[in-house]
Amino acid sequence: MTVLAAVRRAARGGIIVKGGRDLEVLAKVDTLVMDKTGTLTIGRPEVTDVVRFDGGGEGELLALAASVERRSEHPLAAGMLRAAERRGLVLNEPKDFEVYPGEGVLASVHGDRVLCGTEKLMSRGQVEIPEAVLARVQALAAEGKSVVLVAMSGHLLGLIALADTLRPEVPGGLDALRALGVRRMLLLTGDRRQVAAAVAHRLGLAFEAEVLPEEKIRVVERLQRAGHVVAMVGDGINDAPALAQADVGIAMGAVGTDAAIEAAHVALMQDDWRAVAEAVRIGRRAFRTIKQNLWFTAAYNLVGMLLAATGWLPPIAAAAAQSLPDVVVMLNASRLLRGR
């Protein structure tokens, strides 16, 4: 009864809990791990800088990068496509498209091999990056911008910088979680260290940056081995493995990918971080209600048996009294349906 009431209460608030076990784990969460792009941020990064190194046009660079990113599901790819569309640029269909999670993508455009991504991807493609370019990348990252390097046929062409916006309800949502006793919070992102530091400092979070999807799983496992009950909040396909590994995975369902929602134990059907704290609160209320019901029925039955054994409770009265705990349990569980 309590689980049904709690699941229904959560669903009314746009929180889809997949099972009673997940409610119990929510009640015990003491550590929160979270992704950045699309989770802490709105997930609609916009292009702020287009820098060409070889003297060519910025529009050509943006069109080339957007052509390669057409098949990518990453928010940065969507930002470049929106920028290209606003400029009315003509895009080409990429061939031999490949994704390197946490690094970027590569594809062939008109027979030329084009790479769009981080320094790691450039190193994989044996593209040399001058020190001046690295300094420019670090300066943009220090401003909280994500930087995508673009190379073609082994030569670095330029870079594209994008900036995202922090969700306005995130600070309040994190404060609510801290008030519930979730003190250990970790930002886990594949972004550059400088970008992660800017966001983490603003929110008062610990962080680990430039983390690949498989490394996110190892971080979650490390926290679990240390005895922590870990909740992971994410939205992207790169977060799915860590969401599944966490004691309870929470997917931002309204903006999340199908893979993230499928892997998670809880899905939030609204873009509101306050729902994360509400999910933990409902889990704790449900677990507290279950314990109340168990203690009440145990005490009631013990008293009833003592009265029956001493002759104070005749059989007919005992049979009638046996229905009272069921009524009390249902009424206590139904309190979860009311308000906060």
KEDOKOL-508056 format. One record per residue (C-alpha): x, y, z; residue number from 1; chain. Coordinates in nm, 3 decimals, always signed. Layout:
BEGIN
<pt px="X" py="Y" pz="Z" resi="NUM" chain="A"/>
...
% end
This chain:
BEGIN
<pt px="+0.000" py="+0.000" pz="+0.000" resi="1" chain="A"/>
<pt px="+0.279" py="+0.240" pz="+0.089" resi="2" chain="A"/>
<pt px="+0.475" py="+0.169" pz="-0.229" resi="3" chain="A"/>
<pt px="+0.165" py="+0.215" pz="-0.446" resi="4" chain="A"/>
<pt px="+0.078" py="+0.542" pz="-0.273" resi="5" chain="A"/>
<pt px="+0.436" py="+0.673" pz="-0.301" resi="6" chain="A"/>
<pt px="+0.470" py="+0.579" pz="-0.669" resi="7" chain="A"/>
<pt px="+0.139" py="+0.749" pz="-0.747" resi="8" chain="A"/>
<pt px="+0.238" py="+1.059" pz="-0.549" resi="9" chain="A"/>
<pt px="+0.566" py="+1.076" pz="-0.739" resi="10" chain="A"/>
<pt px="+0.393" py="+1.028" pz="-1.075" resi="11" chain="A"/>
<pt px="+0.160" py="+1.318" pz="-1.003" resi="12" chain="A"/>
<pt px="+0.471" py="+1.534" pz="-0.968" resi="13" chain="A"/>
<pt px="+0.623" py="+1.411" pz="-1.294" resi="14" chain="A"/>
<pt px="+0.858" py="+1.162" pz="-1.124" resi="15" chain="A"/>
<pt px="+0.839" py="+0.811" pz="-1.268" resi="16" chain="A"/>
<pt px="+0.973" py="+0.552" pz="-1.020" resi="17" chain="A"/>
<pt px="+1.019" py="+0.209" pz="-1.175" resi="18" chain="A"/>
<pt px="+0.986" py="-0.004" pz="-0.859" resi="19" chain="A"/>
<pt px="+0.959" py="-0.032" pz="-0.483" resi="20" chain="A"/>
<pt px="+1.327" py="-0.122" pz="-0.452" resi="21" chain="A"/>
<pt px="+1.416" py="+0.214" pz="-0.607" resi="22" chain="A"/>
<pt px="+1.206" py="+0.396" pz="-0.346" resi="23" chain="A"/>
<pt px="+1.401" py="+0.224" pz="-0.071" resi="24" chain="A"/>
<pt px="+1.734" py="+0.318" pz="-0.228" resi="25" chain="A"/>
<pt px="+1.621" py="+0.681" pz="-0.273" resi="26" chain="A"/>
<pt px="+1.560" py="+0.692" pz="+0.102" resi="27" chain="A"/>
<pt px="+1.923" py="+0.593" pz="+0.169" resi="28" chain="A"/>
<pt px="+2.105" py="+0.814" pz="-0.085" resi="29" chain="A"/>
<pt px="+2.399" py="+1.002" pz="+0.065" resi="30" chain="A"/>
<pt px="+2.603" py="+1.079" pz="-0.250" resi="31" chain="A"/>
<pt px="+2.493" py="+1.252" pz="-0.570" resi="32" chain="A"/>
<pt px="+2.689" py="+1.231" pz="-0.896" resi="33" chain="A"/>
<pt px="+2.576" py="+1.446" pz="-1.188" resi="34" chain="A"/>
<pt px="+2.651" py="+1.519" pz="-1.550" resi="35" chain="A"/>
<pt px="+2.684" py="+1.877" pz="-1.675" resi="36" chain="A"/>
<pt px="+2.562" py="+1.932" pz="-2.031" resi="37" chain="A"/>
<pt px="+2.186" py="+1.891" pz="-2.050" resi="38" chain="A"/>
<pt px="+2.166" py="+1.806" pz="-1.681" resi="39" chain="A"/>
<pt px="+2.298" py="+2.106" pz="-1.487" resi="40" chain="A"/>
<pt px="+2.273" py="+2.320" pz="-1.798" resi="41" chain="A"/>
<pt px="+1.978" py="+2.372" pz="-2.031" resi="42" chain="A"/>
<pt px="+2.143" py="+2.160" pz="-2.295" resi="43" chain="A"/>
<pt px="+2.111" py="+2.415" pz="-2.576" resi="44" chain="A"/>
<pt px="+2.465" py="+2.545" pz="-2.623" resi="45" chain="A"/>
<pt px="+2.495" py="+2.827" pz="-2.873" resi="46" chain="A"/>
<pt px="+2.794" py="+2.912" pz="-3.090" resi="47" chain="A"/>
<pt px="+2.983" py="+3.215" pz="-2.956" resi="48" chain="A"/>
<pt px="+3.314" py="+3.201" pz="-3.145" resi="49" chain="A"/>
<pt px="+3.424" py="+3.068" pz="-3.483" resi="50" chain="A"/>
<pt px="+3.801" py="+3.097" pz="-3.535" resi="51" chain="A"/>
<pt px="+3.974" py="+2.999" pz="-3.861" resi="52" chain="A"/>
<pt px="+4.350" py="+2.939" pz="-3.853" resi="53" chain="A"/>
<pt px="+4.428" py="+2.893" pz="-4.223" resi="54" chain="A"/>
<pt px="+4.286" py="+3.221" pz="-4.352" resi="55" chain="A"/>
<pt px="+3.964" py="+3.070" pz="-4.487" resi="56" chain="A"/>
<pt px="+3.613" py="+3.188" pz="-4.417" resi="57" chain="A"/>
<pt px="+3.439" py="+3.130" pz="-4.082" resi="58" chain="A"/>
<pt px="+3.117" py="+3.031" pz="-4.257" resi="59" chain="A"/>
<pt px="+3.297" py="+2.755" pz="-4.447" resi="60" chain="A"/>
<pt px="+3.442" py="+2.620" pz="-4.120" resi="61" chain="A"/>
<pt px="+3.102" py="+2.621" pz="-3.949" resi="62" chain="A"/>
<pt px="+2.937" py="+2.455" pz="-4.250" resi="63" chain="A"/>
<pt px="+3.204" py="+2.184" pz="-4.257" resi="64" chain="A"/>
<pt px="+3.171" py="+2.112" pz="-3.883" resi="65" chain="A"/>
<pt px="+2.790" py="+2.115" pz="-3.898" resi="66" chain="A"/>
<pt px="+2.797" py="+1.873" pz="-4.193" resi="67" chain="A"/>
<pt px="+3.006" py="+1.626" pz="-3.993" resi="68" chain="A"/>
<pt px="+2.790" py="+1.671" pz="-3.681" resi="69" chain="A"/>
<pt px="+2.458" py="+1.615" pz="-3.863" resi="70" chain="A"/>
<pt px="+2.427" py="+1.257" pz="-3.737" resi="71" chain="A"/>
<pt px="+2.548" py="+1.325" pz="-3.384" resi="72" chain="A"/>
<pt px="+2.306" py="+1.338" pz="-3.090" resi="73" chain="A"/>
<pt px="+2.536" py="+1.550" pz="-2.873" resi="74" chain="A"/>
<pt px="+2.403" py="+1.894" pz="-2.760" resi="75" chain="A"/>
<pt px="+2.715" py="+2.063" pz="-2.901" resi="76" chain="A"/>
<pt px="+2.633" py="+1.918" pz="-3.242" resi="77" chain="A"/>
<pt px="+2.279" py="+2.055" pz="-3.217" resi="78" chain="A"/>
<pt px="+2.422" py="+2.399" pz="-3.132" resi="79" chain="A"/>
<pt px="+2.643" py="+2.402" pz="-3.442" resi="80" chain="A"/>
<pt px="+2.353" py="+2.291" pz="-3.660" resi="81" chain="A"/>
<pt px="+2.133" py="+2.572" pz="-3.525" resi="82" chain="A"/>
<pt px="+2.409" py="+2.826" pz="-3.593" resi="83" chain="A"/>
<pt px="+2.455" py="+2.697" pz="-3.949" resi="84" chain="A"/>
<pt px="+2.081" py="+2.712" pz="-4.010" resi="85" chain="A"/>
<pt px="+2.058" py="+3.070" pz="-3.886" resi="86" chain="A"/>
<pt px="+2.335" py="+3.169" pz="-4.127" resi="87" chain="A"/>
<pt px="+2.167" py="+2.985" pz="-4.415" resi="88" chain="A"/>
<pt px="+2.470" py="+2.766" pz="-4.478" resi="89" chain="A"/>
<pt px="+2.450" py="+2.471" pz="-4.717" resi="90" chain="A"/>
<pt px="+2.544" py="+2.142" pz="-4.550" resi="91" chain="A"/>
<pt px="+2.678" py="+1.823" pz="-4.705" resi="92" chain="A"/>
<pt px="+2.589" py="+1.465" pz="-4.621" resi="93" chain="A"/>
<pt px="+2.874" py="+1.298" pz="-4.424" resi="94" chain="A"/>
<pt px="+2.995" py="+0.948" pz="-4.500" resi="95" chain="A"/>
<pt px="+3.178" py="+0.689" pz="-4.288" resi="96" chain="A"/>
<pt px="+3.050" py="+0.862" pz="-3.972" resi="97" chain="A"/>
<pt px="+3.216" py="+0.751" pz="-3.648" resi="98" chain="A"/>
<pt px="+3.161" py="+0.856" pz="-3.285" resi="99" chain="A"/>
<pt px="+3.431" py="+0.853" pz="-3.018" resi="100" chain="A"/>
<pt px="+3.244" py="+0.905" pz="-2.686" resi="101" chain="A"/>
<pt px="+3.390" py="+1.189" pz="-2.484" resi="102" chain="A"/>
<pt px="+3.621" py="+1.290" pz="-2.770" resi="103" chain="A"/>
<pt px="+3.415" py="+1.386" pz="-3.076" resi="104" chain="A"/>
<pt px="+3.321" py="+1.259" pz="-3.421" resi="105" chain="A"/>
<pt px="+3.480" py="+1.206" pz="-3.760" resi="106" chain="A"/>
<pt px="+3.340" py="+1.156" pz="-4.108" resi="107" chain="A"/>
<pt px="+3.423" py="+1.199" pz="-4.475" resi="108" chain="A"/>
<pt px="+3.296" py="+1.508" pz="-4.660" resi="109" chain="A"/>
<pt px="+3.358" py="+1.511" pz="-5.037" resi="110" chain="A"/>
<pt px="+3.626" py="+1.247" pz="-4.982" resi="111" chain="A"/>
<pt px="+3.815" py="+1.446" pz="-4.715" resi="112" chain="A"/>
<pt px="+3.847" py="+1.303" pz="-4.364" resi="113" chain="A"/>
<pt px="+3.716" py="+1.562" pz="-4.116" resi="114" chain="A"/>
<pt px="+3.753" py="+1.548" pz="-3.736" resi="115" chain="A"/>
<pt px="+3.549" py="+1.755" pz="-3.488" resi="116" chain="A"/>
<pt px="+3.626" py="+1.723" pz="-3.119" resi="117" chain="A"/>
<pt px="+3.880" py="+1.754" pz="-2.842" resi="118" chain="A"/>
<pt px="+4.258" py="+1.743" pz="-2.833" resi="119" chain="A"/>
<pt px="+4.230" py="+1.368" pz="-2.766" resi="120" chain="A"/>
<pt px="+4.053" py="+1.316" pz="-3.097" resi="121" chain="A"/>
<pt px="+4.311" py="+1.532" pz="-3.275" resi="122" chain="A"/>
<pt px="+4.587" py="+1.320" pz="-3.123" resi="123" chain="A"/>
<pt px="+4.405" py="+1.006" pz="-3.236" resi="124" chain="A"/>
<pt px="+4.398" py="+1.148" pz="-3.590" resi="125" chain="A"/>
<pt px="+4.764" py="+1.257" pz="-3.567" resi="126" chain="A"/>
<pt px="+4.673" py="+1.626" pz="-3.602" resi="127" chain="A"/>
<pt px="+4.933" py="+1.862" pz="-3.459" resi="128" chain="A"/>
<pt px="+4.804" py="+2.147" pz="-3.238" resi="129" chain="A"/>
<pt px="+5.031" py="+2.455" pz="-3.202" resi="130" chain="A"/>
<pt px="+5.092" py="+2.597" pz="-2.854" resi="131" chain="A"/>
<pt px="+4.919" py="+2.923" pz="-2.950" resi="132" chain="A"/>
<pt px="+4.603" py="+2.730" pz="-3.035" resi="133" chain="A"/>
<pt px="+4.615" py="+2.540" pz="-2.705" resi="134" chain="A"/>
<pt px="+4.644" py="+2.871" pz="-2.521" resi="135" chain="A"/>
<pt px="+4.341" py="+3.004" pz="-2.711" resi="136" chain="A"/>
<pt px="+4.144" py="+2.689" pz="-2.625" resi="137" chain="A"/>
<pt px="+4.230" py="+2.722" pz="-2.254" resi="138" chain="A"/>
<pt px="+4.131" py="+3.090" pz="-2.252" resi="139" chain="A"/>
<pt px="+3.789" py="+3.010" pz="-2.401" resi="140" chain="A"/>
<pt px="+3.742" py="+2.717" pz="-2.162" resi="141" chain="A"/>
<pt px="+3.821" py="+2.945" pz="-1.867" resi="142" chain="A"/>
<pt px="+3.519" py="+3.152" pz="-1.975" resi="143" chain="A"/>
<pt px="+3.303" py="+2.841" pz="-1.935" resi="144" chain="A"/>
<pt px="+3.283" py="+2.768" pz="-2.308" resi="145" chain="A"/>
<pt px="+3.308" py="+2.427" pz="-2.474" resi="146" chain="A"/>
<pt px="+3.559" py="+2.422" pz="-2.760" resi="147" chain="A"/>
<pt px="+3.538" py="+2.196" pz="-3.066" resi="148" chain="A"/>
<pt px="+3.853" py="+2.169" pz="-3.279" resi="149" chain="A"/>
<pt px="+3.805" py="+2.108" pz="-3.652" resi="150" chain="A"/>
<pt px="+4.065" py="+1.936" pz="-3.870" resi="151" chain="A"/>
<pt px="+4.060" py="+1.809" pz="-4.229" resi="152" chain="A"/>
<pt px="+4.300" py="+1.568" pz="-4.397" resi="153" chain="A"/>
<pt px="+4.537" py="+1.585" pz="-4.101" resi="154" chain="A"/>
<pt px="+4.553" py="+1.967" pz="-4.081" resi="155" chain="A"/>
<pt px="+4.394" py="+2.184" pz="-3.812" resi="156" chain="A"/>
<pt px="+4.150" py="+2.431" pz="-3.970" resi="157" chain="A"/>
<pt px="+4.005" py="+2.614" pz="-3.672" resi="158" chain="A"/>
<pt px="+3.784" py="+2.594" pz="-3.365" resi="159" chain="A"/>
<pt px="+3.424" py="+2.658" pz="-3.268" resi="160" chain="A"/>
<pt px="+3.332" py="+2.767" pz="-2.913" resi="161" chain="A"/>
<pt px="+2.987" py="+2.718" pz="-2.763" resi="162" chain="A"/>
<pt px="+2.836" py="+2.832" pz="-2.434" resi="163" chain="A"/>
<pt px="+2.548" py="+2.677" pz="-2.242" resi="164" chain="A"/>
<pt px="+2.322" py="+2.825" pz="-1.974" resi="165" chain="A"/>
<pt px="+2.290" py="+2.691" pz="-1.621" resi="166" chain="A"/>
<pt px="+1.937" py="+2.581" pz="-1.530" resi="167" chain="A"/>
<pt px="+1.796" py="+2.853" pz="-1.302" resi="168" chain="A"/>
<pt px="+1.649" py="+2.605" pz="-1.050" resi="169" chain="A"/>
<pt px="+1.975" py="+2.409" pz="-1.001" resi="170" chain="A"/>
<pt px="+2.112" py="+2.608" pz="-0.699" resi="171" chain="A"/>
<pt px="+1.781" py="+2.576" pz="-0.514" resi="172" chain="A"/>
<pt px="+1.755" py="+2.207" pz="-0.600" resi="173" chain="A"/>
<pt px="+2.106" py="+2.135" pz="-0.471" resi="174" chain="A"/>
<pt px="+2.036" py="+2.331" pz="-0.150" resi="175" chain="A"/>
<pt px="+1.721" py="+2.122" pz="-0.097" resi="176" chain="A"/>
<pt px="+1.926" py="+1.804" pz="-0.135" resi="177" chain="A"/>
<pt px="+2.184" py="+1.929" pz="+0.113" resi="178" chain="A"/>
<pt px="+1.902" py="+2.003" pz="+0.358" resi="179" chain="A"/>
<pt px="+1.795" py="+1.638" pz="+0.321" resi="180" chain="A"/>
<pt px="+2.144" py="+1.527" pz="+0.423" resi="181" chain="A"/>
<pt px="+2.296" py="+1.459" pz="+0.080" resi="182" chain="A"/>
<pt px="+2.628" py="+1.625" pz="+0.153" resi="183" chain="A"/>
<pt px="+2.859" py="+1.457" pz="-0.098" resi="184" chain="A"/>
<pt px="+2.804" py="+1.592" pz="-0.450" resi="185" chain="A"/>
<pt px="+3.028" py="+1.535" pz="-0.751" resi="186" chain="A"/>
<pt px="+3.015" py="+1.687" pz="-1.098" resi="187" chain="A"/>
<pt px="+3.133" py="+1.428" pz="-1.349" resi="188" chain="A"/>
<pt px="+3.180" py="+1.556" pz="-1.704" resi="189" chain="A"/>
<pt px="+3.365" py="+1.491" pz="-2.025" resi="190" chain="A"/>
<pt px="+3.417" py="+1.865" pz="-2.067" resi="191" chain="A"/>
<pt px="+3.751" py="+2.036" pz="-2.025" resi="192" chain="A"/>
<pt px="+3.877" py="+2.099" pz="-1.672" resi="193" chain="A"/>
<pt px="+3.845" py="+2.476" pz="-1.699" resi="194" chain="A"/>
<pt px="+3.480" py="+2.455" pz="-1.809" resi="195" chain="A"/>
<pt px="+3.394" py="+2.211" pz="-1.531" resi="196" chain="A"/>
<pt px="+3.576" py="+2.424" pz="-1.272" resi="197" chain="A"/>
<pt px="+3.374" py="+2.732" pz="-1.367" resi="198" chain="A"/>
<pt px="+3.042" py="+2.551" pz="-1.316" resi="199" chain="A"/>
<pt px="+3.153" py="+2.357" pz="-1.007" resi="200" chain="A"/>
<pt px="+3.286" py="+2.669" pz="-0.833" resi="201" chain="A"/>
<pt px="+2.959" py="+2.851" pz="-0.891" resi="202" chain="A"/>
<pt px="+2.756" py="+2.565" pz="-0.737" resi="203" chain="A"/>
<pt px="+2.997" py="+2.460" pz="-0.464" resi="204" chain="A"/>
<pt px="+3.060" py="+2.114" pz="-0.609" resi="205" chain="A"/>
<pt px="+3.357" py="+1.881" pz="-0.629" resi="206" chain="A"/>
<pt px="+3.430" py="+1.781" pz="-0.987" resi="207" chain="A"/>
<pt px="+3.617" py="+1.545" pz="-1.217" resi="208" chain="A"/>
<pt px="+3.660" py="+1.660" pz="-1.577" resi="209" chain="A"/>
<pt px="+3.757" py="+1.507" pz="-1.913" resi="210" chain="A"/>
<pt px="+3.598" py="+1.179" pz="-1.799" resi="211" chain="A"/>
<pt px="+3.503" py="+0.923" pz="-2.065" resi="212" chain="A"/>
<pt px="+3.175" py="+0.726" pz="-2.032" resi="213" chain="A"/>
<pt px="+3.354" py="+0.408" pz="-1.917" resi="214" chain="A"/>
<pt px="+3.549" py="+0.612" pz="-1.661" resi="215" chain="A"/>
<pt px="+3.221" py="+0.744" pz="-1.518" resi="216" chain="A"/>
<pt px="+3.129" py="+0.386" pz="-1.430" resi="217" chain="A"/>
<pt px="+3.459" py="+0.341" pz="-1.246" resi="218" chain="A"/>
<pt px="+3.403" py="+0.661" pz="-1.045" resi="219" chain="A"/>
<pt px="+3.057" py="+0.540" pz="-0.939" resi="220" chain="A"/>
<pt px="+3.200" py="+0.197" pz="-0.848" resi="221" chain="A"/>
<pt px="+3.474" py="+0.366" pz="-0.642" resi="222" chain="A"/>
<pt px="+3.216" py="+0.557" pz="-0.439" resi="223" chain="A"/>
<pt px="+3.008" py="+0.242" pz="-0.389" resi="224" chain="A"/>
<pt px="+3.313" py="+0.047" pz="-0.266" resi="225" chain="A"/>
<pt px="+3.367" py="+0.327" pz="-0.013" resi="226" chain="A"/>
<pt px="+3.024" py="+0.244" pz="+0.133" resi="227" chain="A"/>
<pt px="+2.820" py="+0.526" pz="-0.021" resi="228" chain="A"/>
<pt px="+2.470" py="+0.493" pz="-0.165" resi="229" chain="A"/>
<pt px="+2.508" py="+0.671" pz="-0.498" resi="230" chain="A"/>
<pt px="+2.245" py="+0.849" pz="-0.705" resi="231" chain="A"/>
<pt px="+2.349" py="+0.949" pz="-1.058" resi="232" chain="A"/>
<pt px="+2.167" py="+1.223" pz="-1.251" resi="233" chain="A"/>
<pt px="+2.217" py="+1.243" pz="-1.628" resi="234" chain="A"/>
<pt px="+2.041" py="+1.286" pz="-1.959" resi="235" chain="A"/>
<pt px="+2.261" py="+1.169" pz="-2.246" resi="236" chain="A"/>
<pt px="+2.350" py="+0.841" pz="-2.409" resi="237" chain="A"/>
<pt px="+2.701" py="+0.877" pz="-2.263" resi="238" chain="A"/>
<pt px="+2.546" py="+0.877" pz="-1.913" resi="239" chain="A"/>
<pt px="+2.349" py="+0.553" pz="-1.960" resi="240" chain="A"/>
<pt px="+2.621" py="+0.312" pz="-1.834" resi="241" chain="A"/>
<pt px="+2.680" py="+0.518" pz="-1.518" resi="242" chain="A"/>
<pt px="+2.303" py="+0.555" pz="-1.462" resi="243" chain="A"/>
<pt px="+2.269" py="+0.177" pz="-1.472" resi="244" chain="A"/>
<pt px="+2.569" py="+0.125" pz="-1.240" resi="245" chain="A"/>
<pt px="+2.451" py="+0.372" pz="-0.974" resi="246" chain="A"/>
<pt px="+2.241" py="+0.248" pz="-0.682" resi="247" chain="A"/>
<pt px="+1.968" py="+0.466" pz="-0.829" resi="248" chain="A"/>
<pt px="+1.996" py="+0.635" pz="-1.169" resi="249" chain="A"/>
<pt px="+1.786" py="+0.946" pz="-1.228" resi="250" chain="A"/>
<pt px="+1.729" py="+1.054" pz="-1.589" resi="251" chain="A"/>
<pt px="+1.618" py="+1.400" pz="-1.693" resi="252" chain="A"/>
<pt px="+1.337" py="+1.246" pz="-1.895" resi="253" chain="A"/>
<pt px="+1.200" py="+1.557" pz="-2.065" resi="254" chain="A"/>
<pt px="+1.531" py="+1.627" pz="-2.240" resi="255" chain="A"/>
<pt px="+1.708" py="+1.294" pz="-2.199" resi="256" chain="A"/>
<pt px="+1.784" py="+1.034" pz="-2.462" resi="257" chain="A"/>
<pt px="+1.590" py="+0.707" pz="-2.478" resi="258" chain="A"/>
<pt px="+1.903" py="+0.518" pz="-2.370" resi="259" chain="A"/>
<pt px="+1.939" py="+0.727" pz="-2.053" resi="260" chain="A"/>
<pt px="+1.571" py="+0.690" pz="-1.962" resi="261" chain="A"/>
<pt px="+1.583" py="+0.314" pz="-2.021" resi="262" chain="A"/>
<pt px="+1.897" py="+0.269" pz="-1.809" resi="263" chain="A"/>
<pt px="+1.776" py="+0.485" pz="-1.520" resi="264" chain="A"/>
<pt px="+1.565" py="+0.371" pz="-1.224" resi="265" chain="A"/>
<pt px="+1.382" py="+0.704" pz="-1.197" resi="266" chain="A"/>
<pt px="+1.282" py="+0.939" pz="-1.481" resi="267" chain="A"/>
<pt px="+1.197" py="+1.306" pz="-1.429" resi="268" chain="A"/>
<pt px="+0.937" py="+1.416" pz="-1.682" resi="269" chain="A"/>
<pt px="+1.008" py="+1.785" pz="-1.623" resi="270" chain="A"/>
<pt px="+1.319" py="+2.002" pz="-1.659" resi="271" chain="A"/>
<pt px="+1.326" py="+2.098" pz="-1.291" resi="272" chain="A"/>
<pt px="+1.606" py="+2.005" pz="-1.052" resi="273" chain="A"/>
<pt px="+1.372" py="+2.051" pz="-0.757" resi="274" chain="A"/>
<pt px="+1.216" py="+1.721" pz="-0.865" resi="275" chain="A"/>
<pt px="+1.541" py="+1.542" pz="-0.772" resi="276" chain="A"/>
<pt px="+1.506" py="+1.655" pz="-0.411" resi="277" chain="A"/>
<pt px="+1.136" py="+1.571" pz="-0.422" resi="278" chain="A"/>
<pt px="+1.215" py="+1.215" pz="-0.538" resi="279" chain="A"/>
<pt px="+1.452" py="+1.167" pz="-0.243" resi="280" chain="A"/>
<pt px="+1.194" py="+1.318" pz="-0.008" resi="281" chain="A"/>
<pt px="+0.919" py="+1.085" pz="-0.131" resi="282" chain="A"/>
<pt px="+1.151" py="+0.785" pz="-0.095" resi="283" chain="A"/>
<pt px="+1.230" py="+0.877" pz="+0.263" resi="284" chain="A"/>
<pt px="+0.865" py="+0.940" pz="+0.349" resi="285" chain="A"/>
<pt px="+0.771" py="+0.602" pz="+0.200" resi="286" chain="A"/>
<pt px="+1.044" py="+0.417" pz="+0.391" resi="287" chain="A"/>
<pt px="+0.949" py="+0.597" pz="+0.713" resi="288" chain="A"/>
<pt px="+0.582" py="+0.508" pz="+0.661" resi="289" chain="A"/>
<pt px="+0.666" py="+0.141" pz="+0.602" resi="290" chain="A"/>
<pt px="+0.860" py="+0.129" pz="+0.930" resi="291" chain="A"/>
<pt px="+0.571" py="+0.301" pz="+1.113" resi="292" chain="A"/>
<pt px="+0.326" py="+0.044" pz="+0.979" resi="293" chain="A"/>
<pt px="+0.550" py="-0.249" pz="+1.072" resi="294" chain="A"/>
<pt px="+0.607" py="-0.125" pz="+1.427" resi="295" chain="A"/>
<pt px="+0.239" py="-0.048" pz="+1.476" resi="296" chain="A"/>
<pt px="+0.115" py="-0.387" pz="+1.354" resi="297" chain="A"/>
<pt px="+0.382" py="-0.573" pz="+1.554" resi="298" chain="A"/>
<pt px="+0.293" py="-0.386" pz="+1.873" resi="299" chain="A"/>
<pt px="-0.081" py="-0.421" pz="+1.813" resi="300" chain="A"/>
<pt px="-0.058" py="-0.797" pz="+1.755" resi="301" chain="A"/>
<pt px="+0.165" py="-0.845" pz="+2.059" resi="302" chain="A"/>
<pt px="-0.082" py="-0.661" pz="+2.283" resi="303" chain="A"/>
<pt px="-0.371" py="-0.857" pz="+2.128" resi="304" chain="A"/>
<pt px="-0.202" py="-1.192" pz="+2.193" resi="305" chain="A"/>
<pt px="-0.128" py="-1.099" pz="+2.555" resi="306" chain="A"/>
<pt px="-0.488" py="-0.993" pz="+2.613" resi="307" chain="A"/>
<pt px="-0.618" py="-1.310" pz="+2.446" resi="308" chain="A"/>
<pt px="-0.379" py="-1.530" pz="+2.648" resi="309" chain="A"/>
<pt px="-0.493" py="-1.376" pz="+2.977" resi="310" chain="A"/>
<pt px="-0.862" py="-1.405" pz="+2.889" resi="311" chain="A"/>
<pt px="-0.927" py="-1.032" pz="+2.852" resi="312" chain="A"/>
<pt px="-0.996" py="-1.064" pz="+2.478" resi="313" chain="A"/>
<pt px="-1.258" py="-1.324" pz="+2.379" resi="314" chain="A"/>
<pt px="-1.233" py="-1.492" pz="+2.032" resi="315" chain="A"/>
<pt px="-1.520" py="-1.295" pz="+1.874" resi="316" chain="A"/>
<pt px="-1.374" py="-0.962" pz="+1.988" resi="317" chain="A"/>
<pt px="-1.026" py="-1.070" pz="+1.868" resi="318" chain="A"/>
<pt px="-1.160" py="-1.151" pz="+1.522" resi="319" chain="A"/>
<pt px="-1.324" py="-0.810" pz="+1.501" resi="320" chain="A"/>
<pt px="-1.016" py="-0.631" pz="+1.631" resi="321" chain="A"/>
<pt px="-0.793" py="-0.797" pz="+1.372" resi="322" chain="A"/>
<pt px="-0.931" py="-0.572" pz="+1.096" resi="323" chain="A"/>
<pt px="-0.826" py="-0.250" pz="+1.274" resi="324" chain="A"/>
<pt px="-0.452" py="-0.267" pz="+1.181" resi="325" chain="A"/>
<pt px="-0.541" py="-0.303" pz="+0.812" resi="326" chain="A"/>
<pt px="-0.750" py="+0.015" pz="+0.826" resi="327" chain="A"/>
<pt px="-0.475" py="+0.205" pz="+1.012" resi="328" chain="A"/>
<pt px="-0.206" py="+0.088" pz="+0.767" resi="329" chain="A"/>
<pt px="-0.414" py="+0.197" pz="+0.465" resi="330" chain="A"/>
<pt px="-0.492" py="+0.535" pz="+0.620" resi="331" chain="A"/>
<pt px="-0.126" py="+0.592" pz="+0.711" resi="332" chain="A"/>
<pt px="-0.010" py="+0.494" pz="+0.361" resi="333" chain="A"/>
<pt px="-0.271" py="+0.719" pz="+0.200" resi="334" chain="A"/>
<pt px="-0.109" py="+1.021" pz="+0.370" resi="335" chain="A"/>
<pt px="+0.160" py="+0.997" pz="+0.101" resi="336" chain="A"/>
<pt px="-0.101" py="+1.102" pz="-0.158" resi="337" chain="A"/>
<pt px="-0.148" py="+1.439" pz="+0.008" resi="338" chain="A"/>
<pt px="+0.068" py="+1.743" pz="-0.071" resi="339" chain="A"/>
<pt px="+0.438" py="+1.750" pz="+0.000" resi="340" chain="A"/>
% end
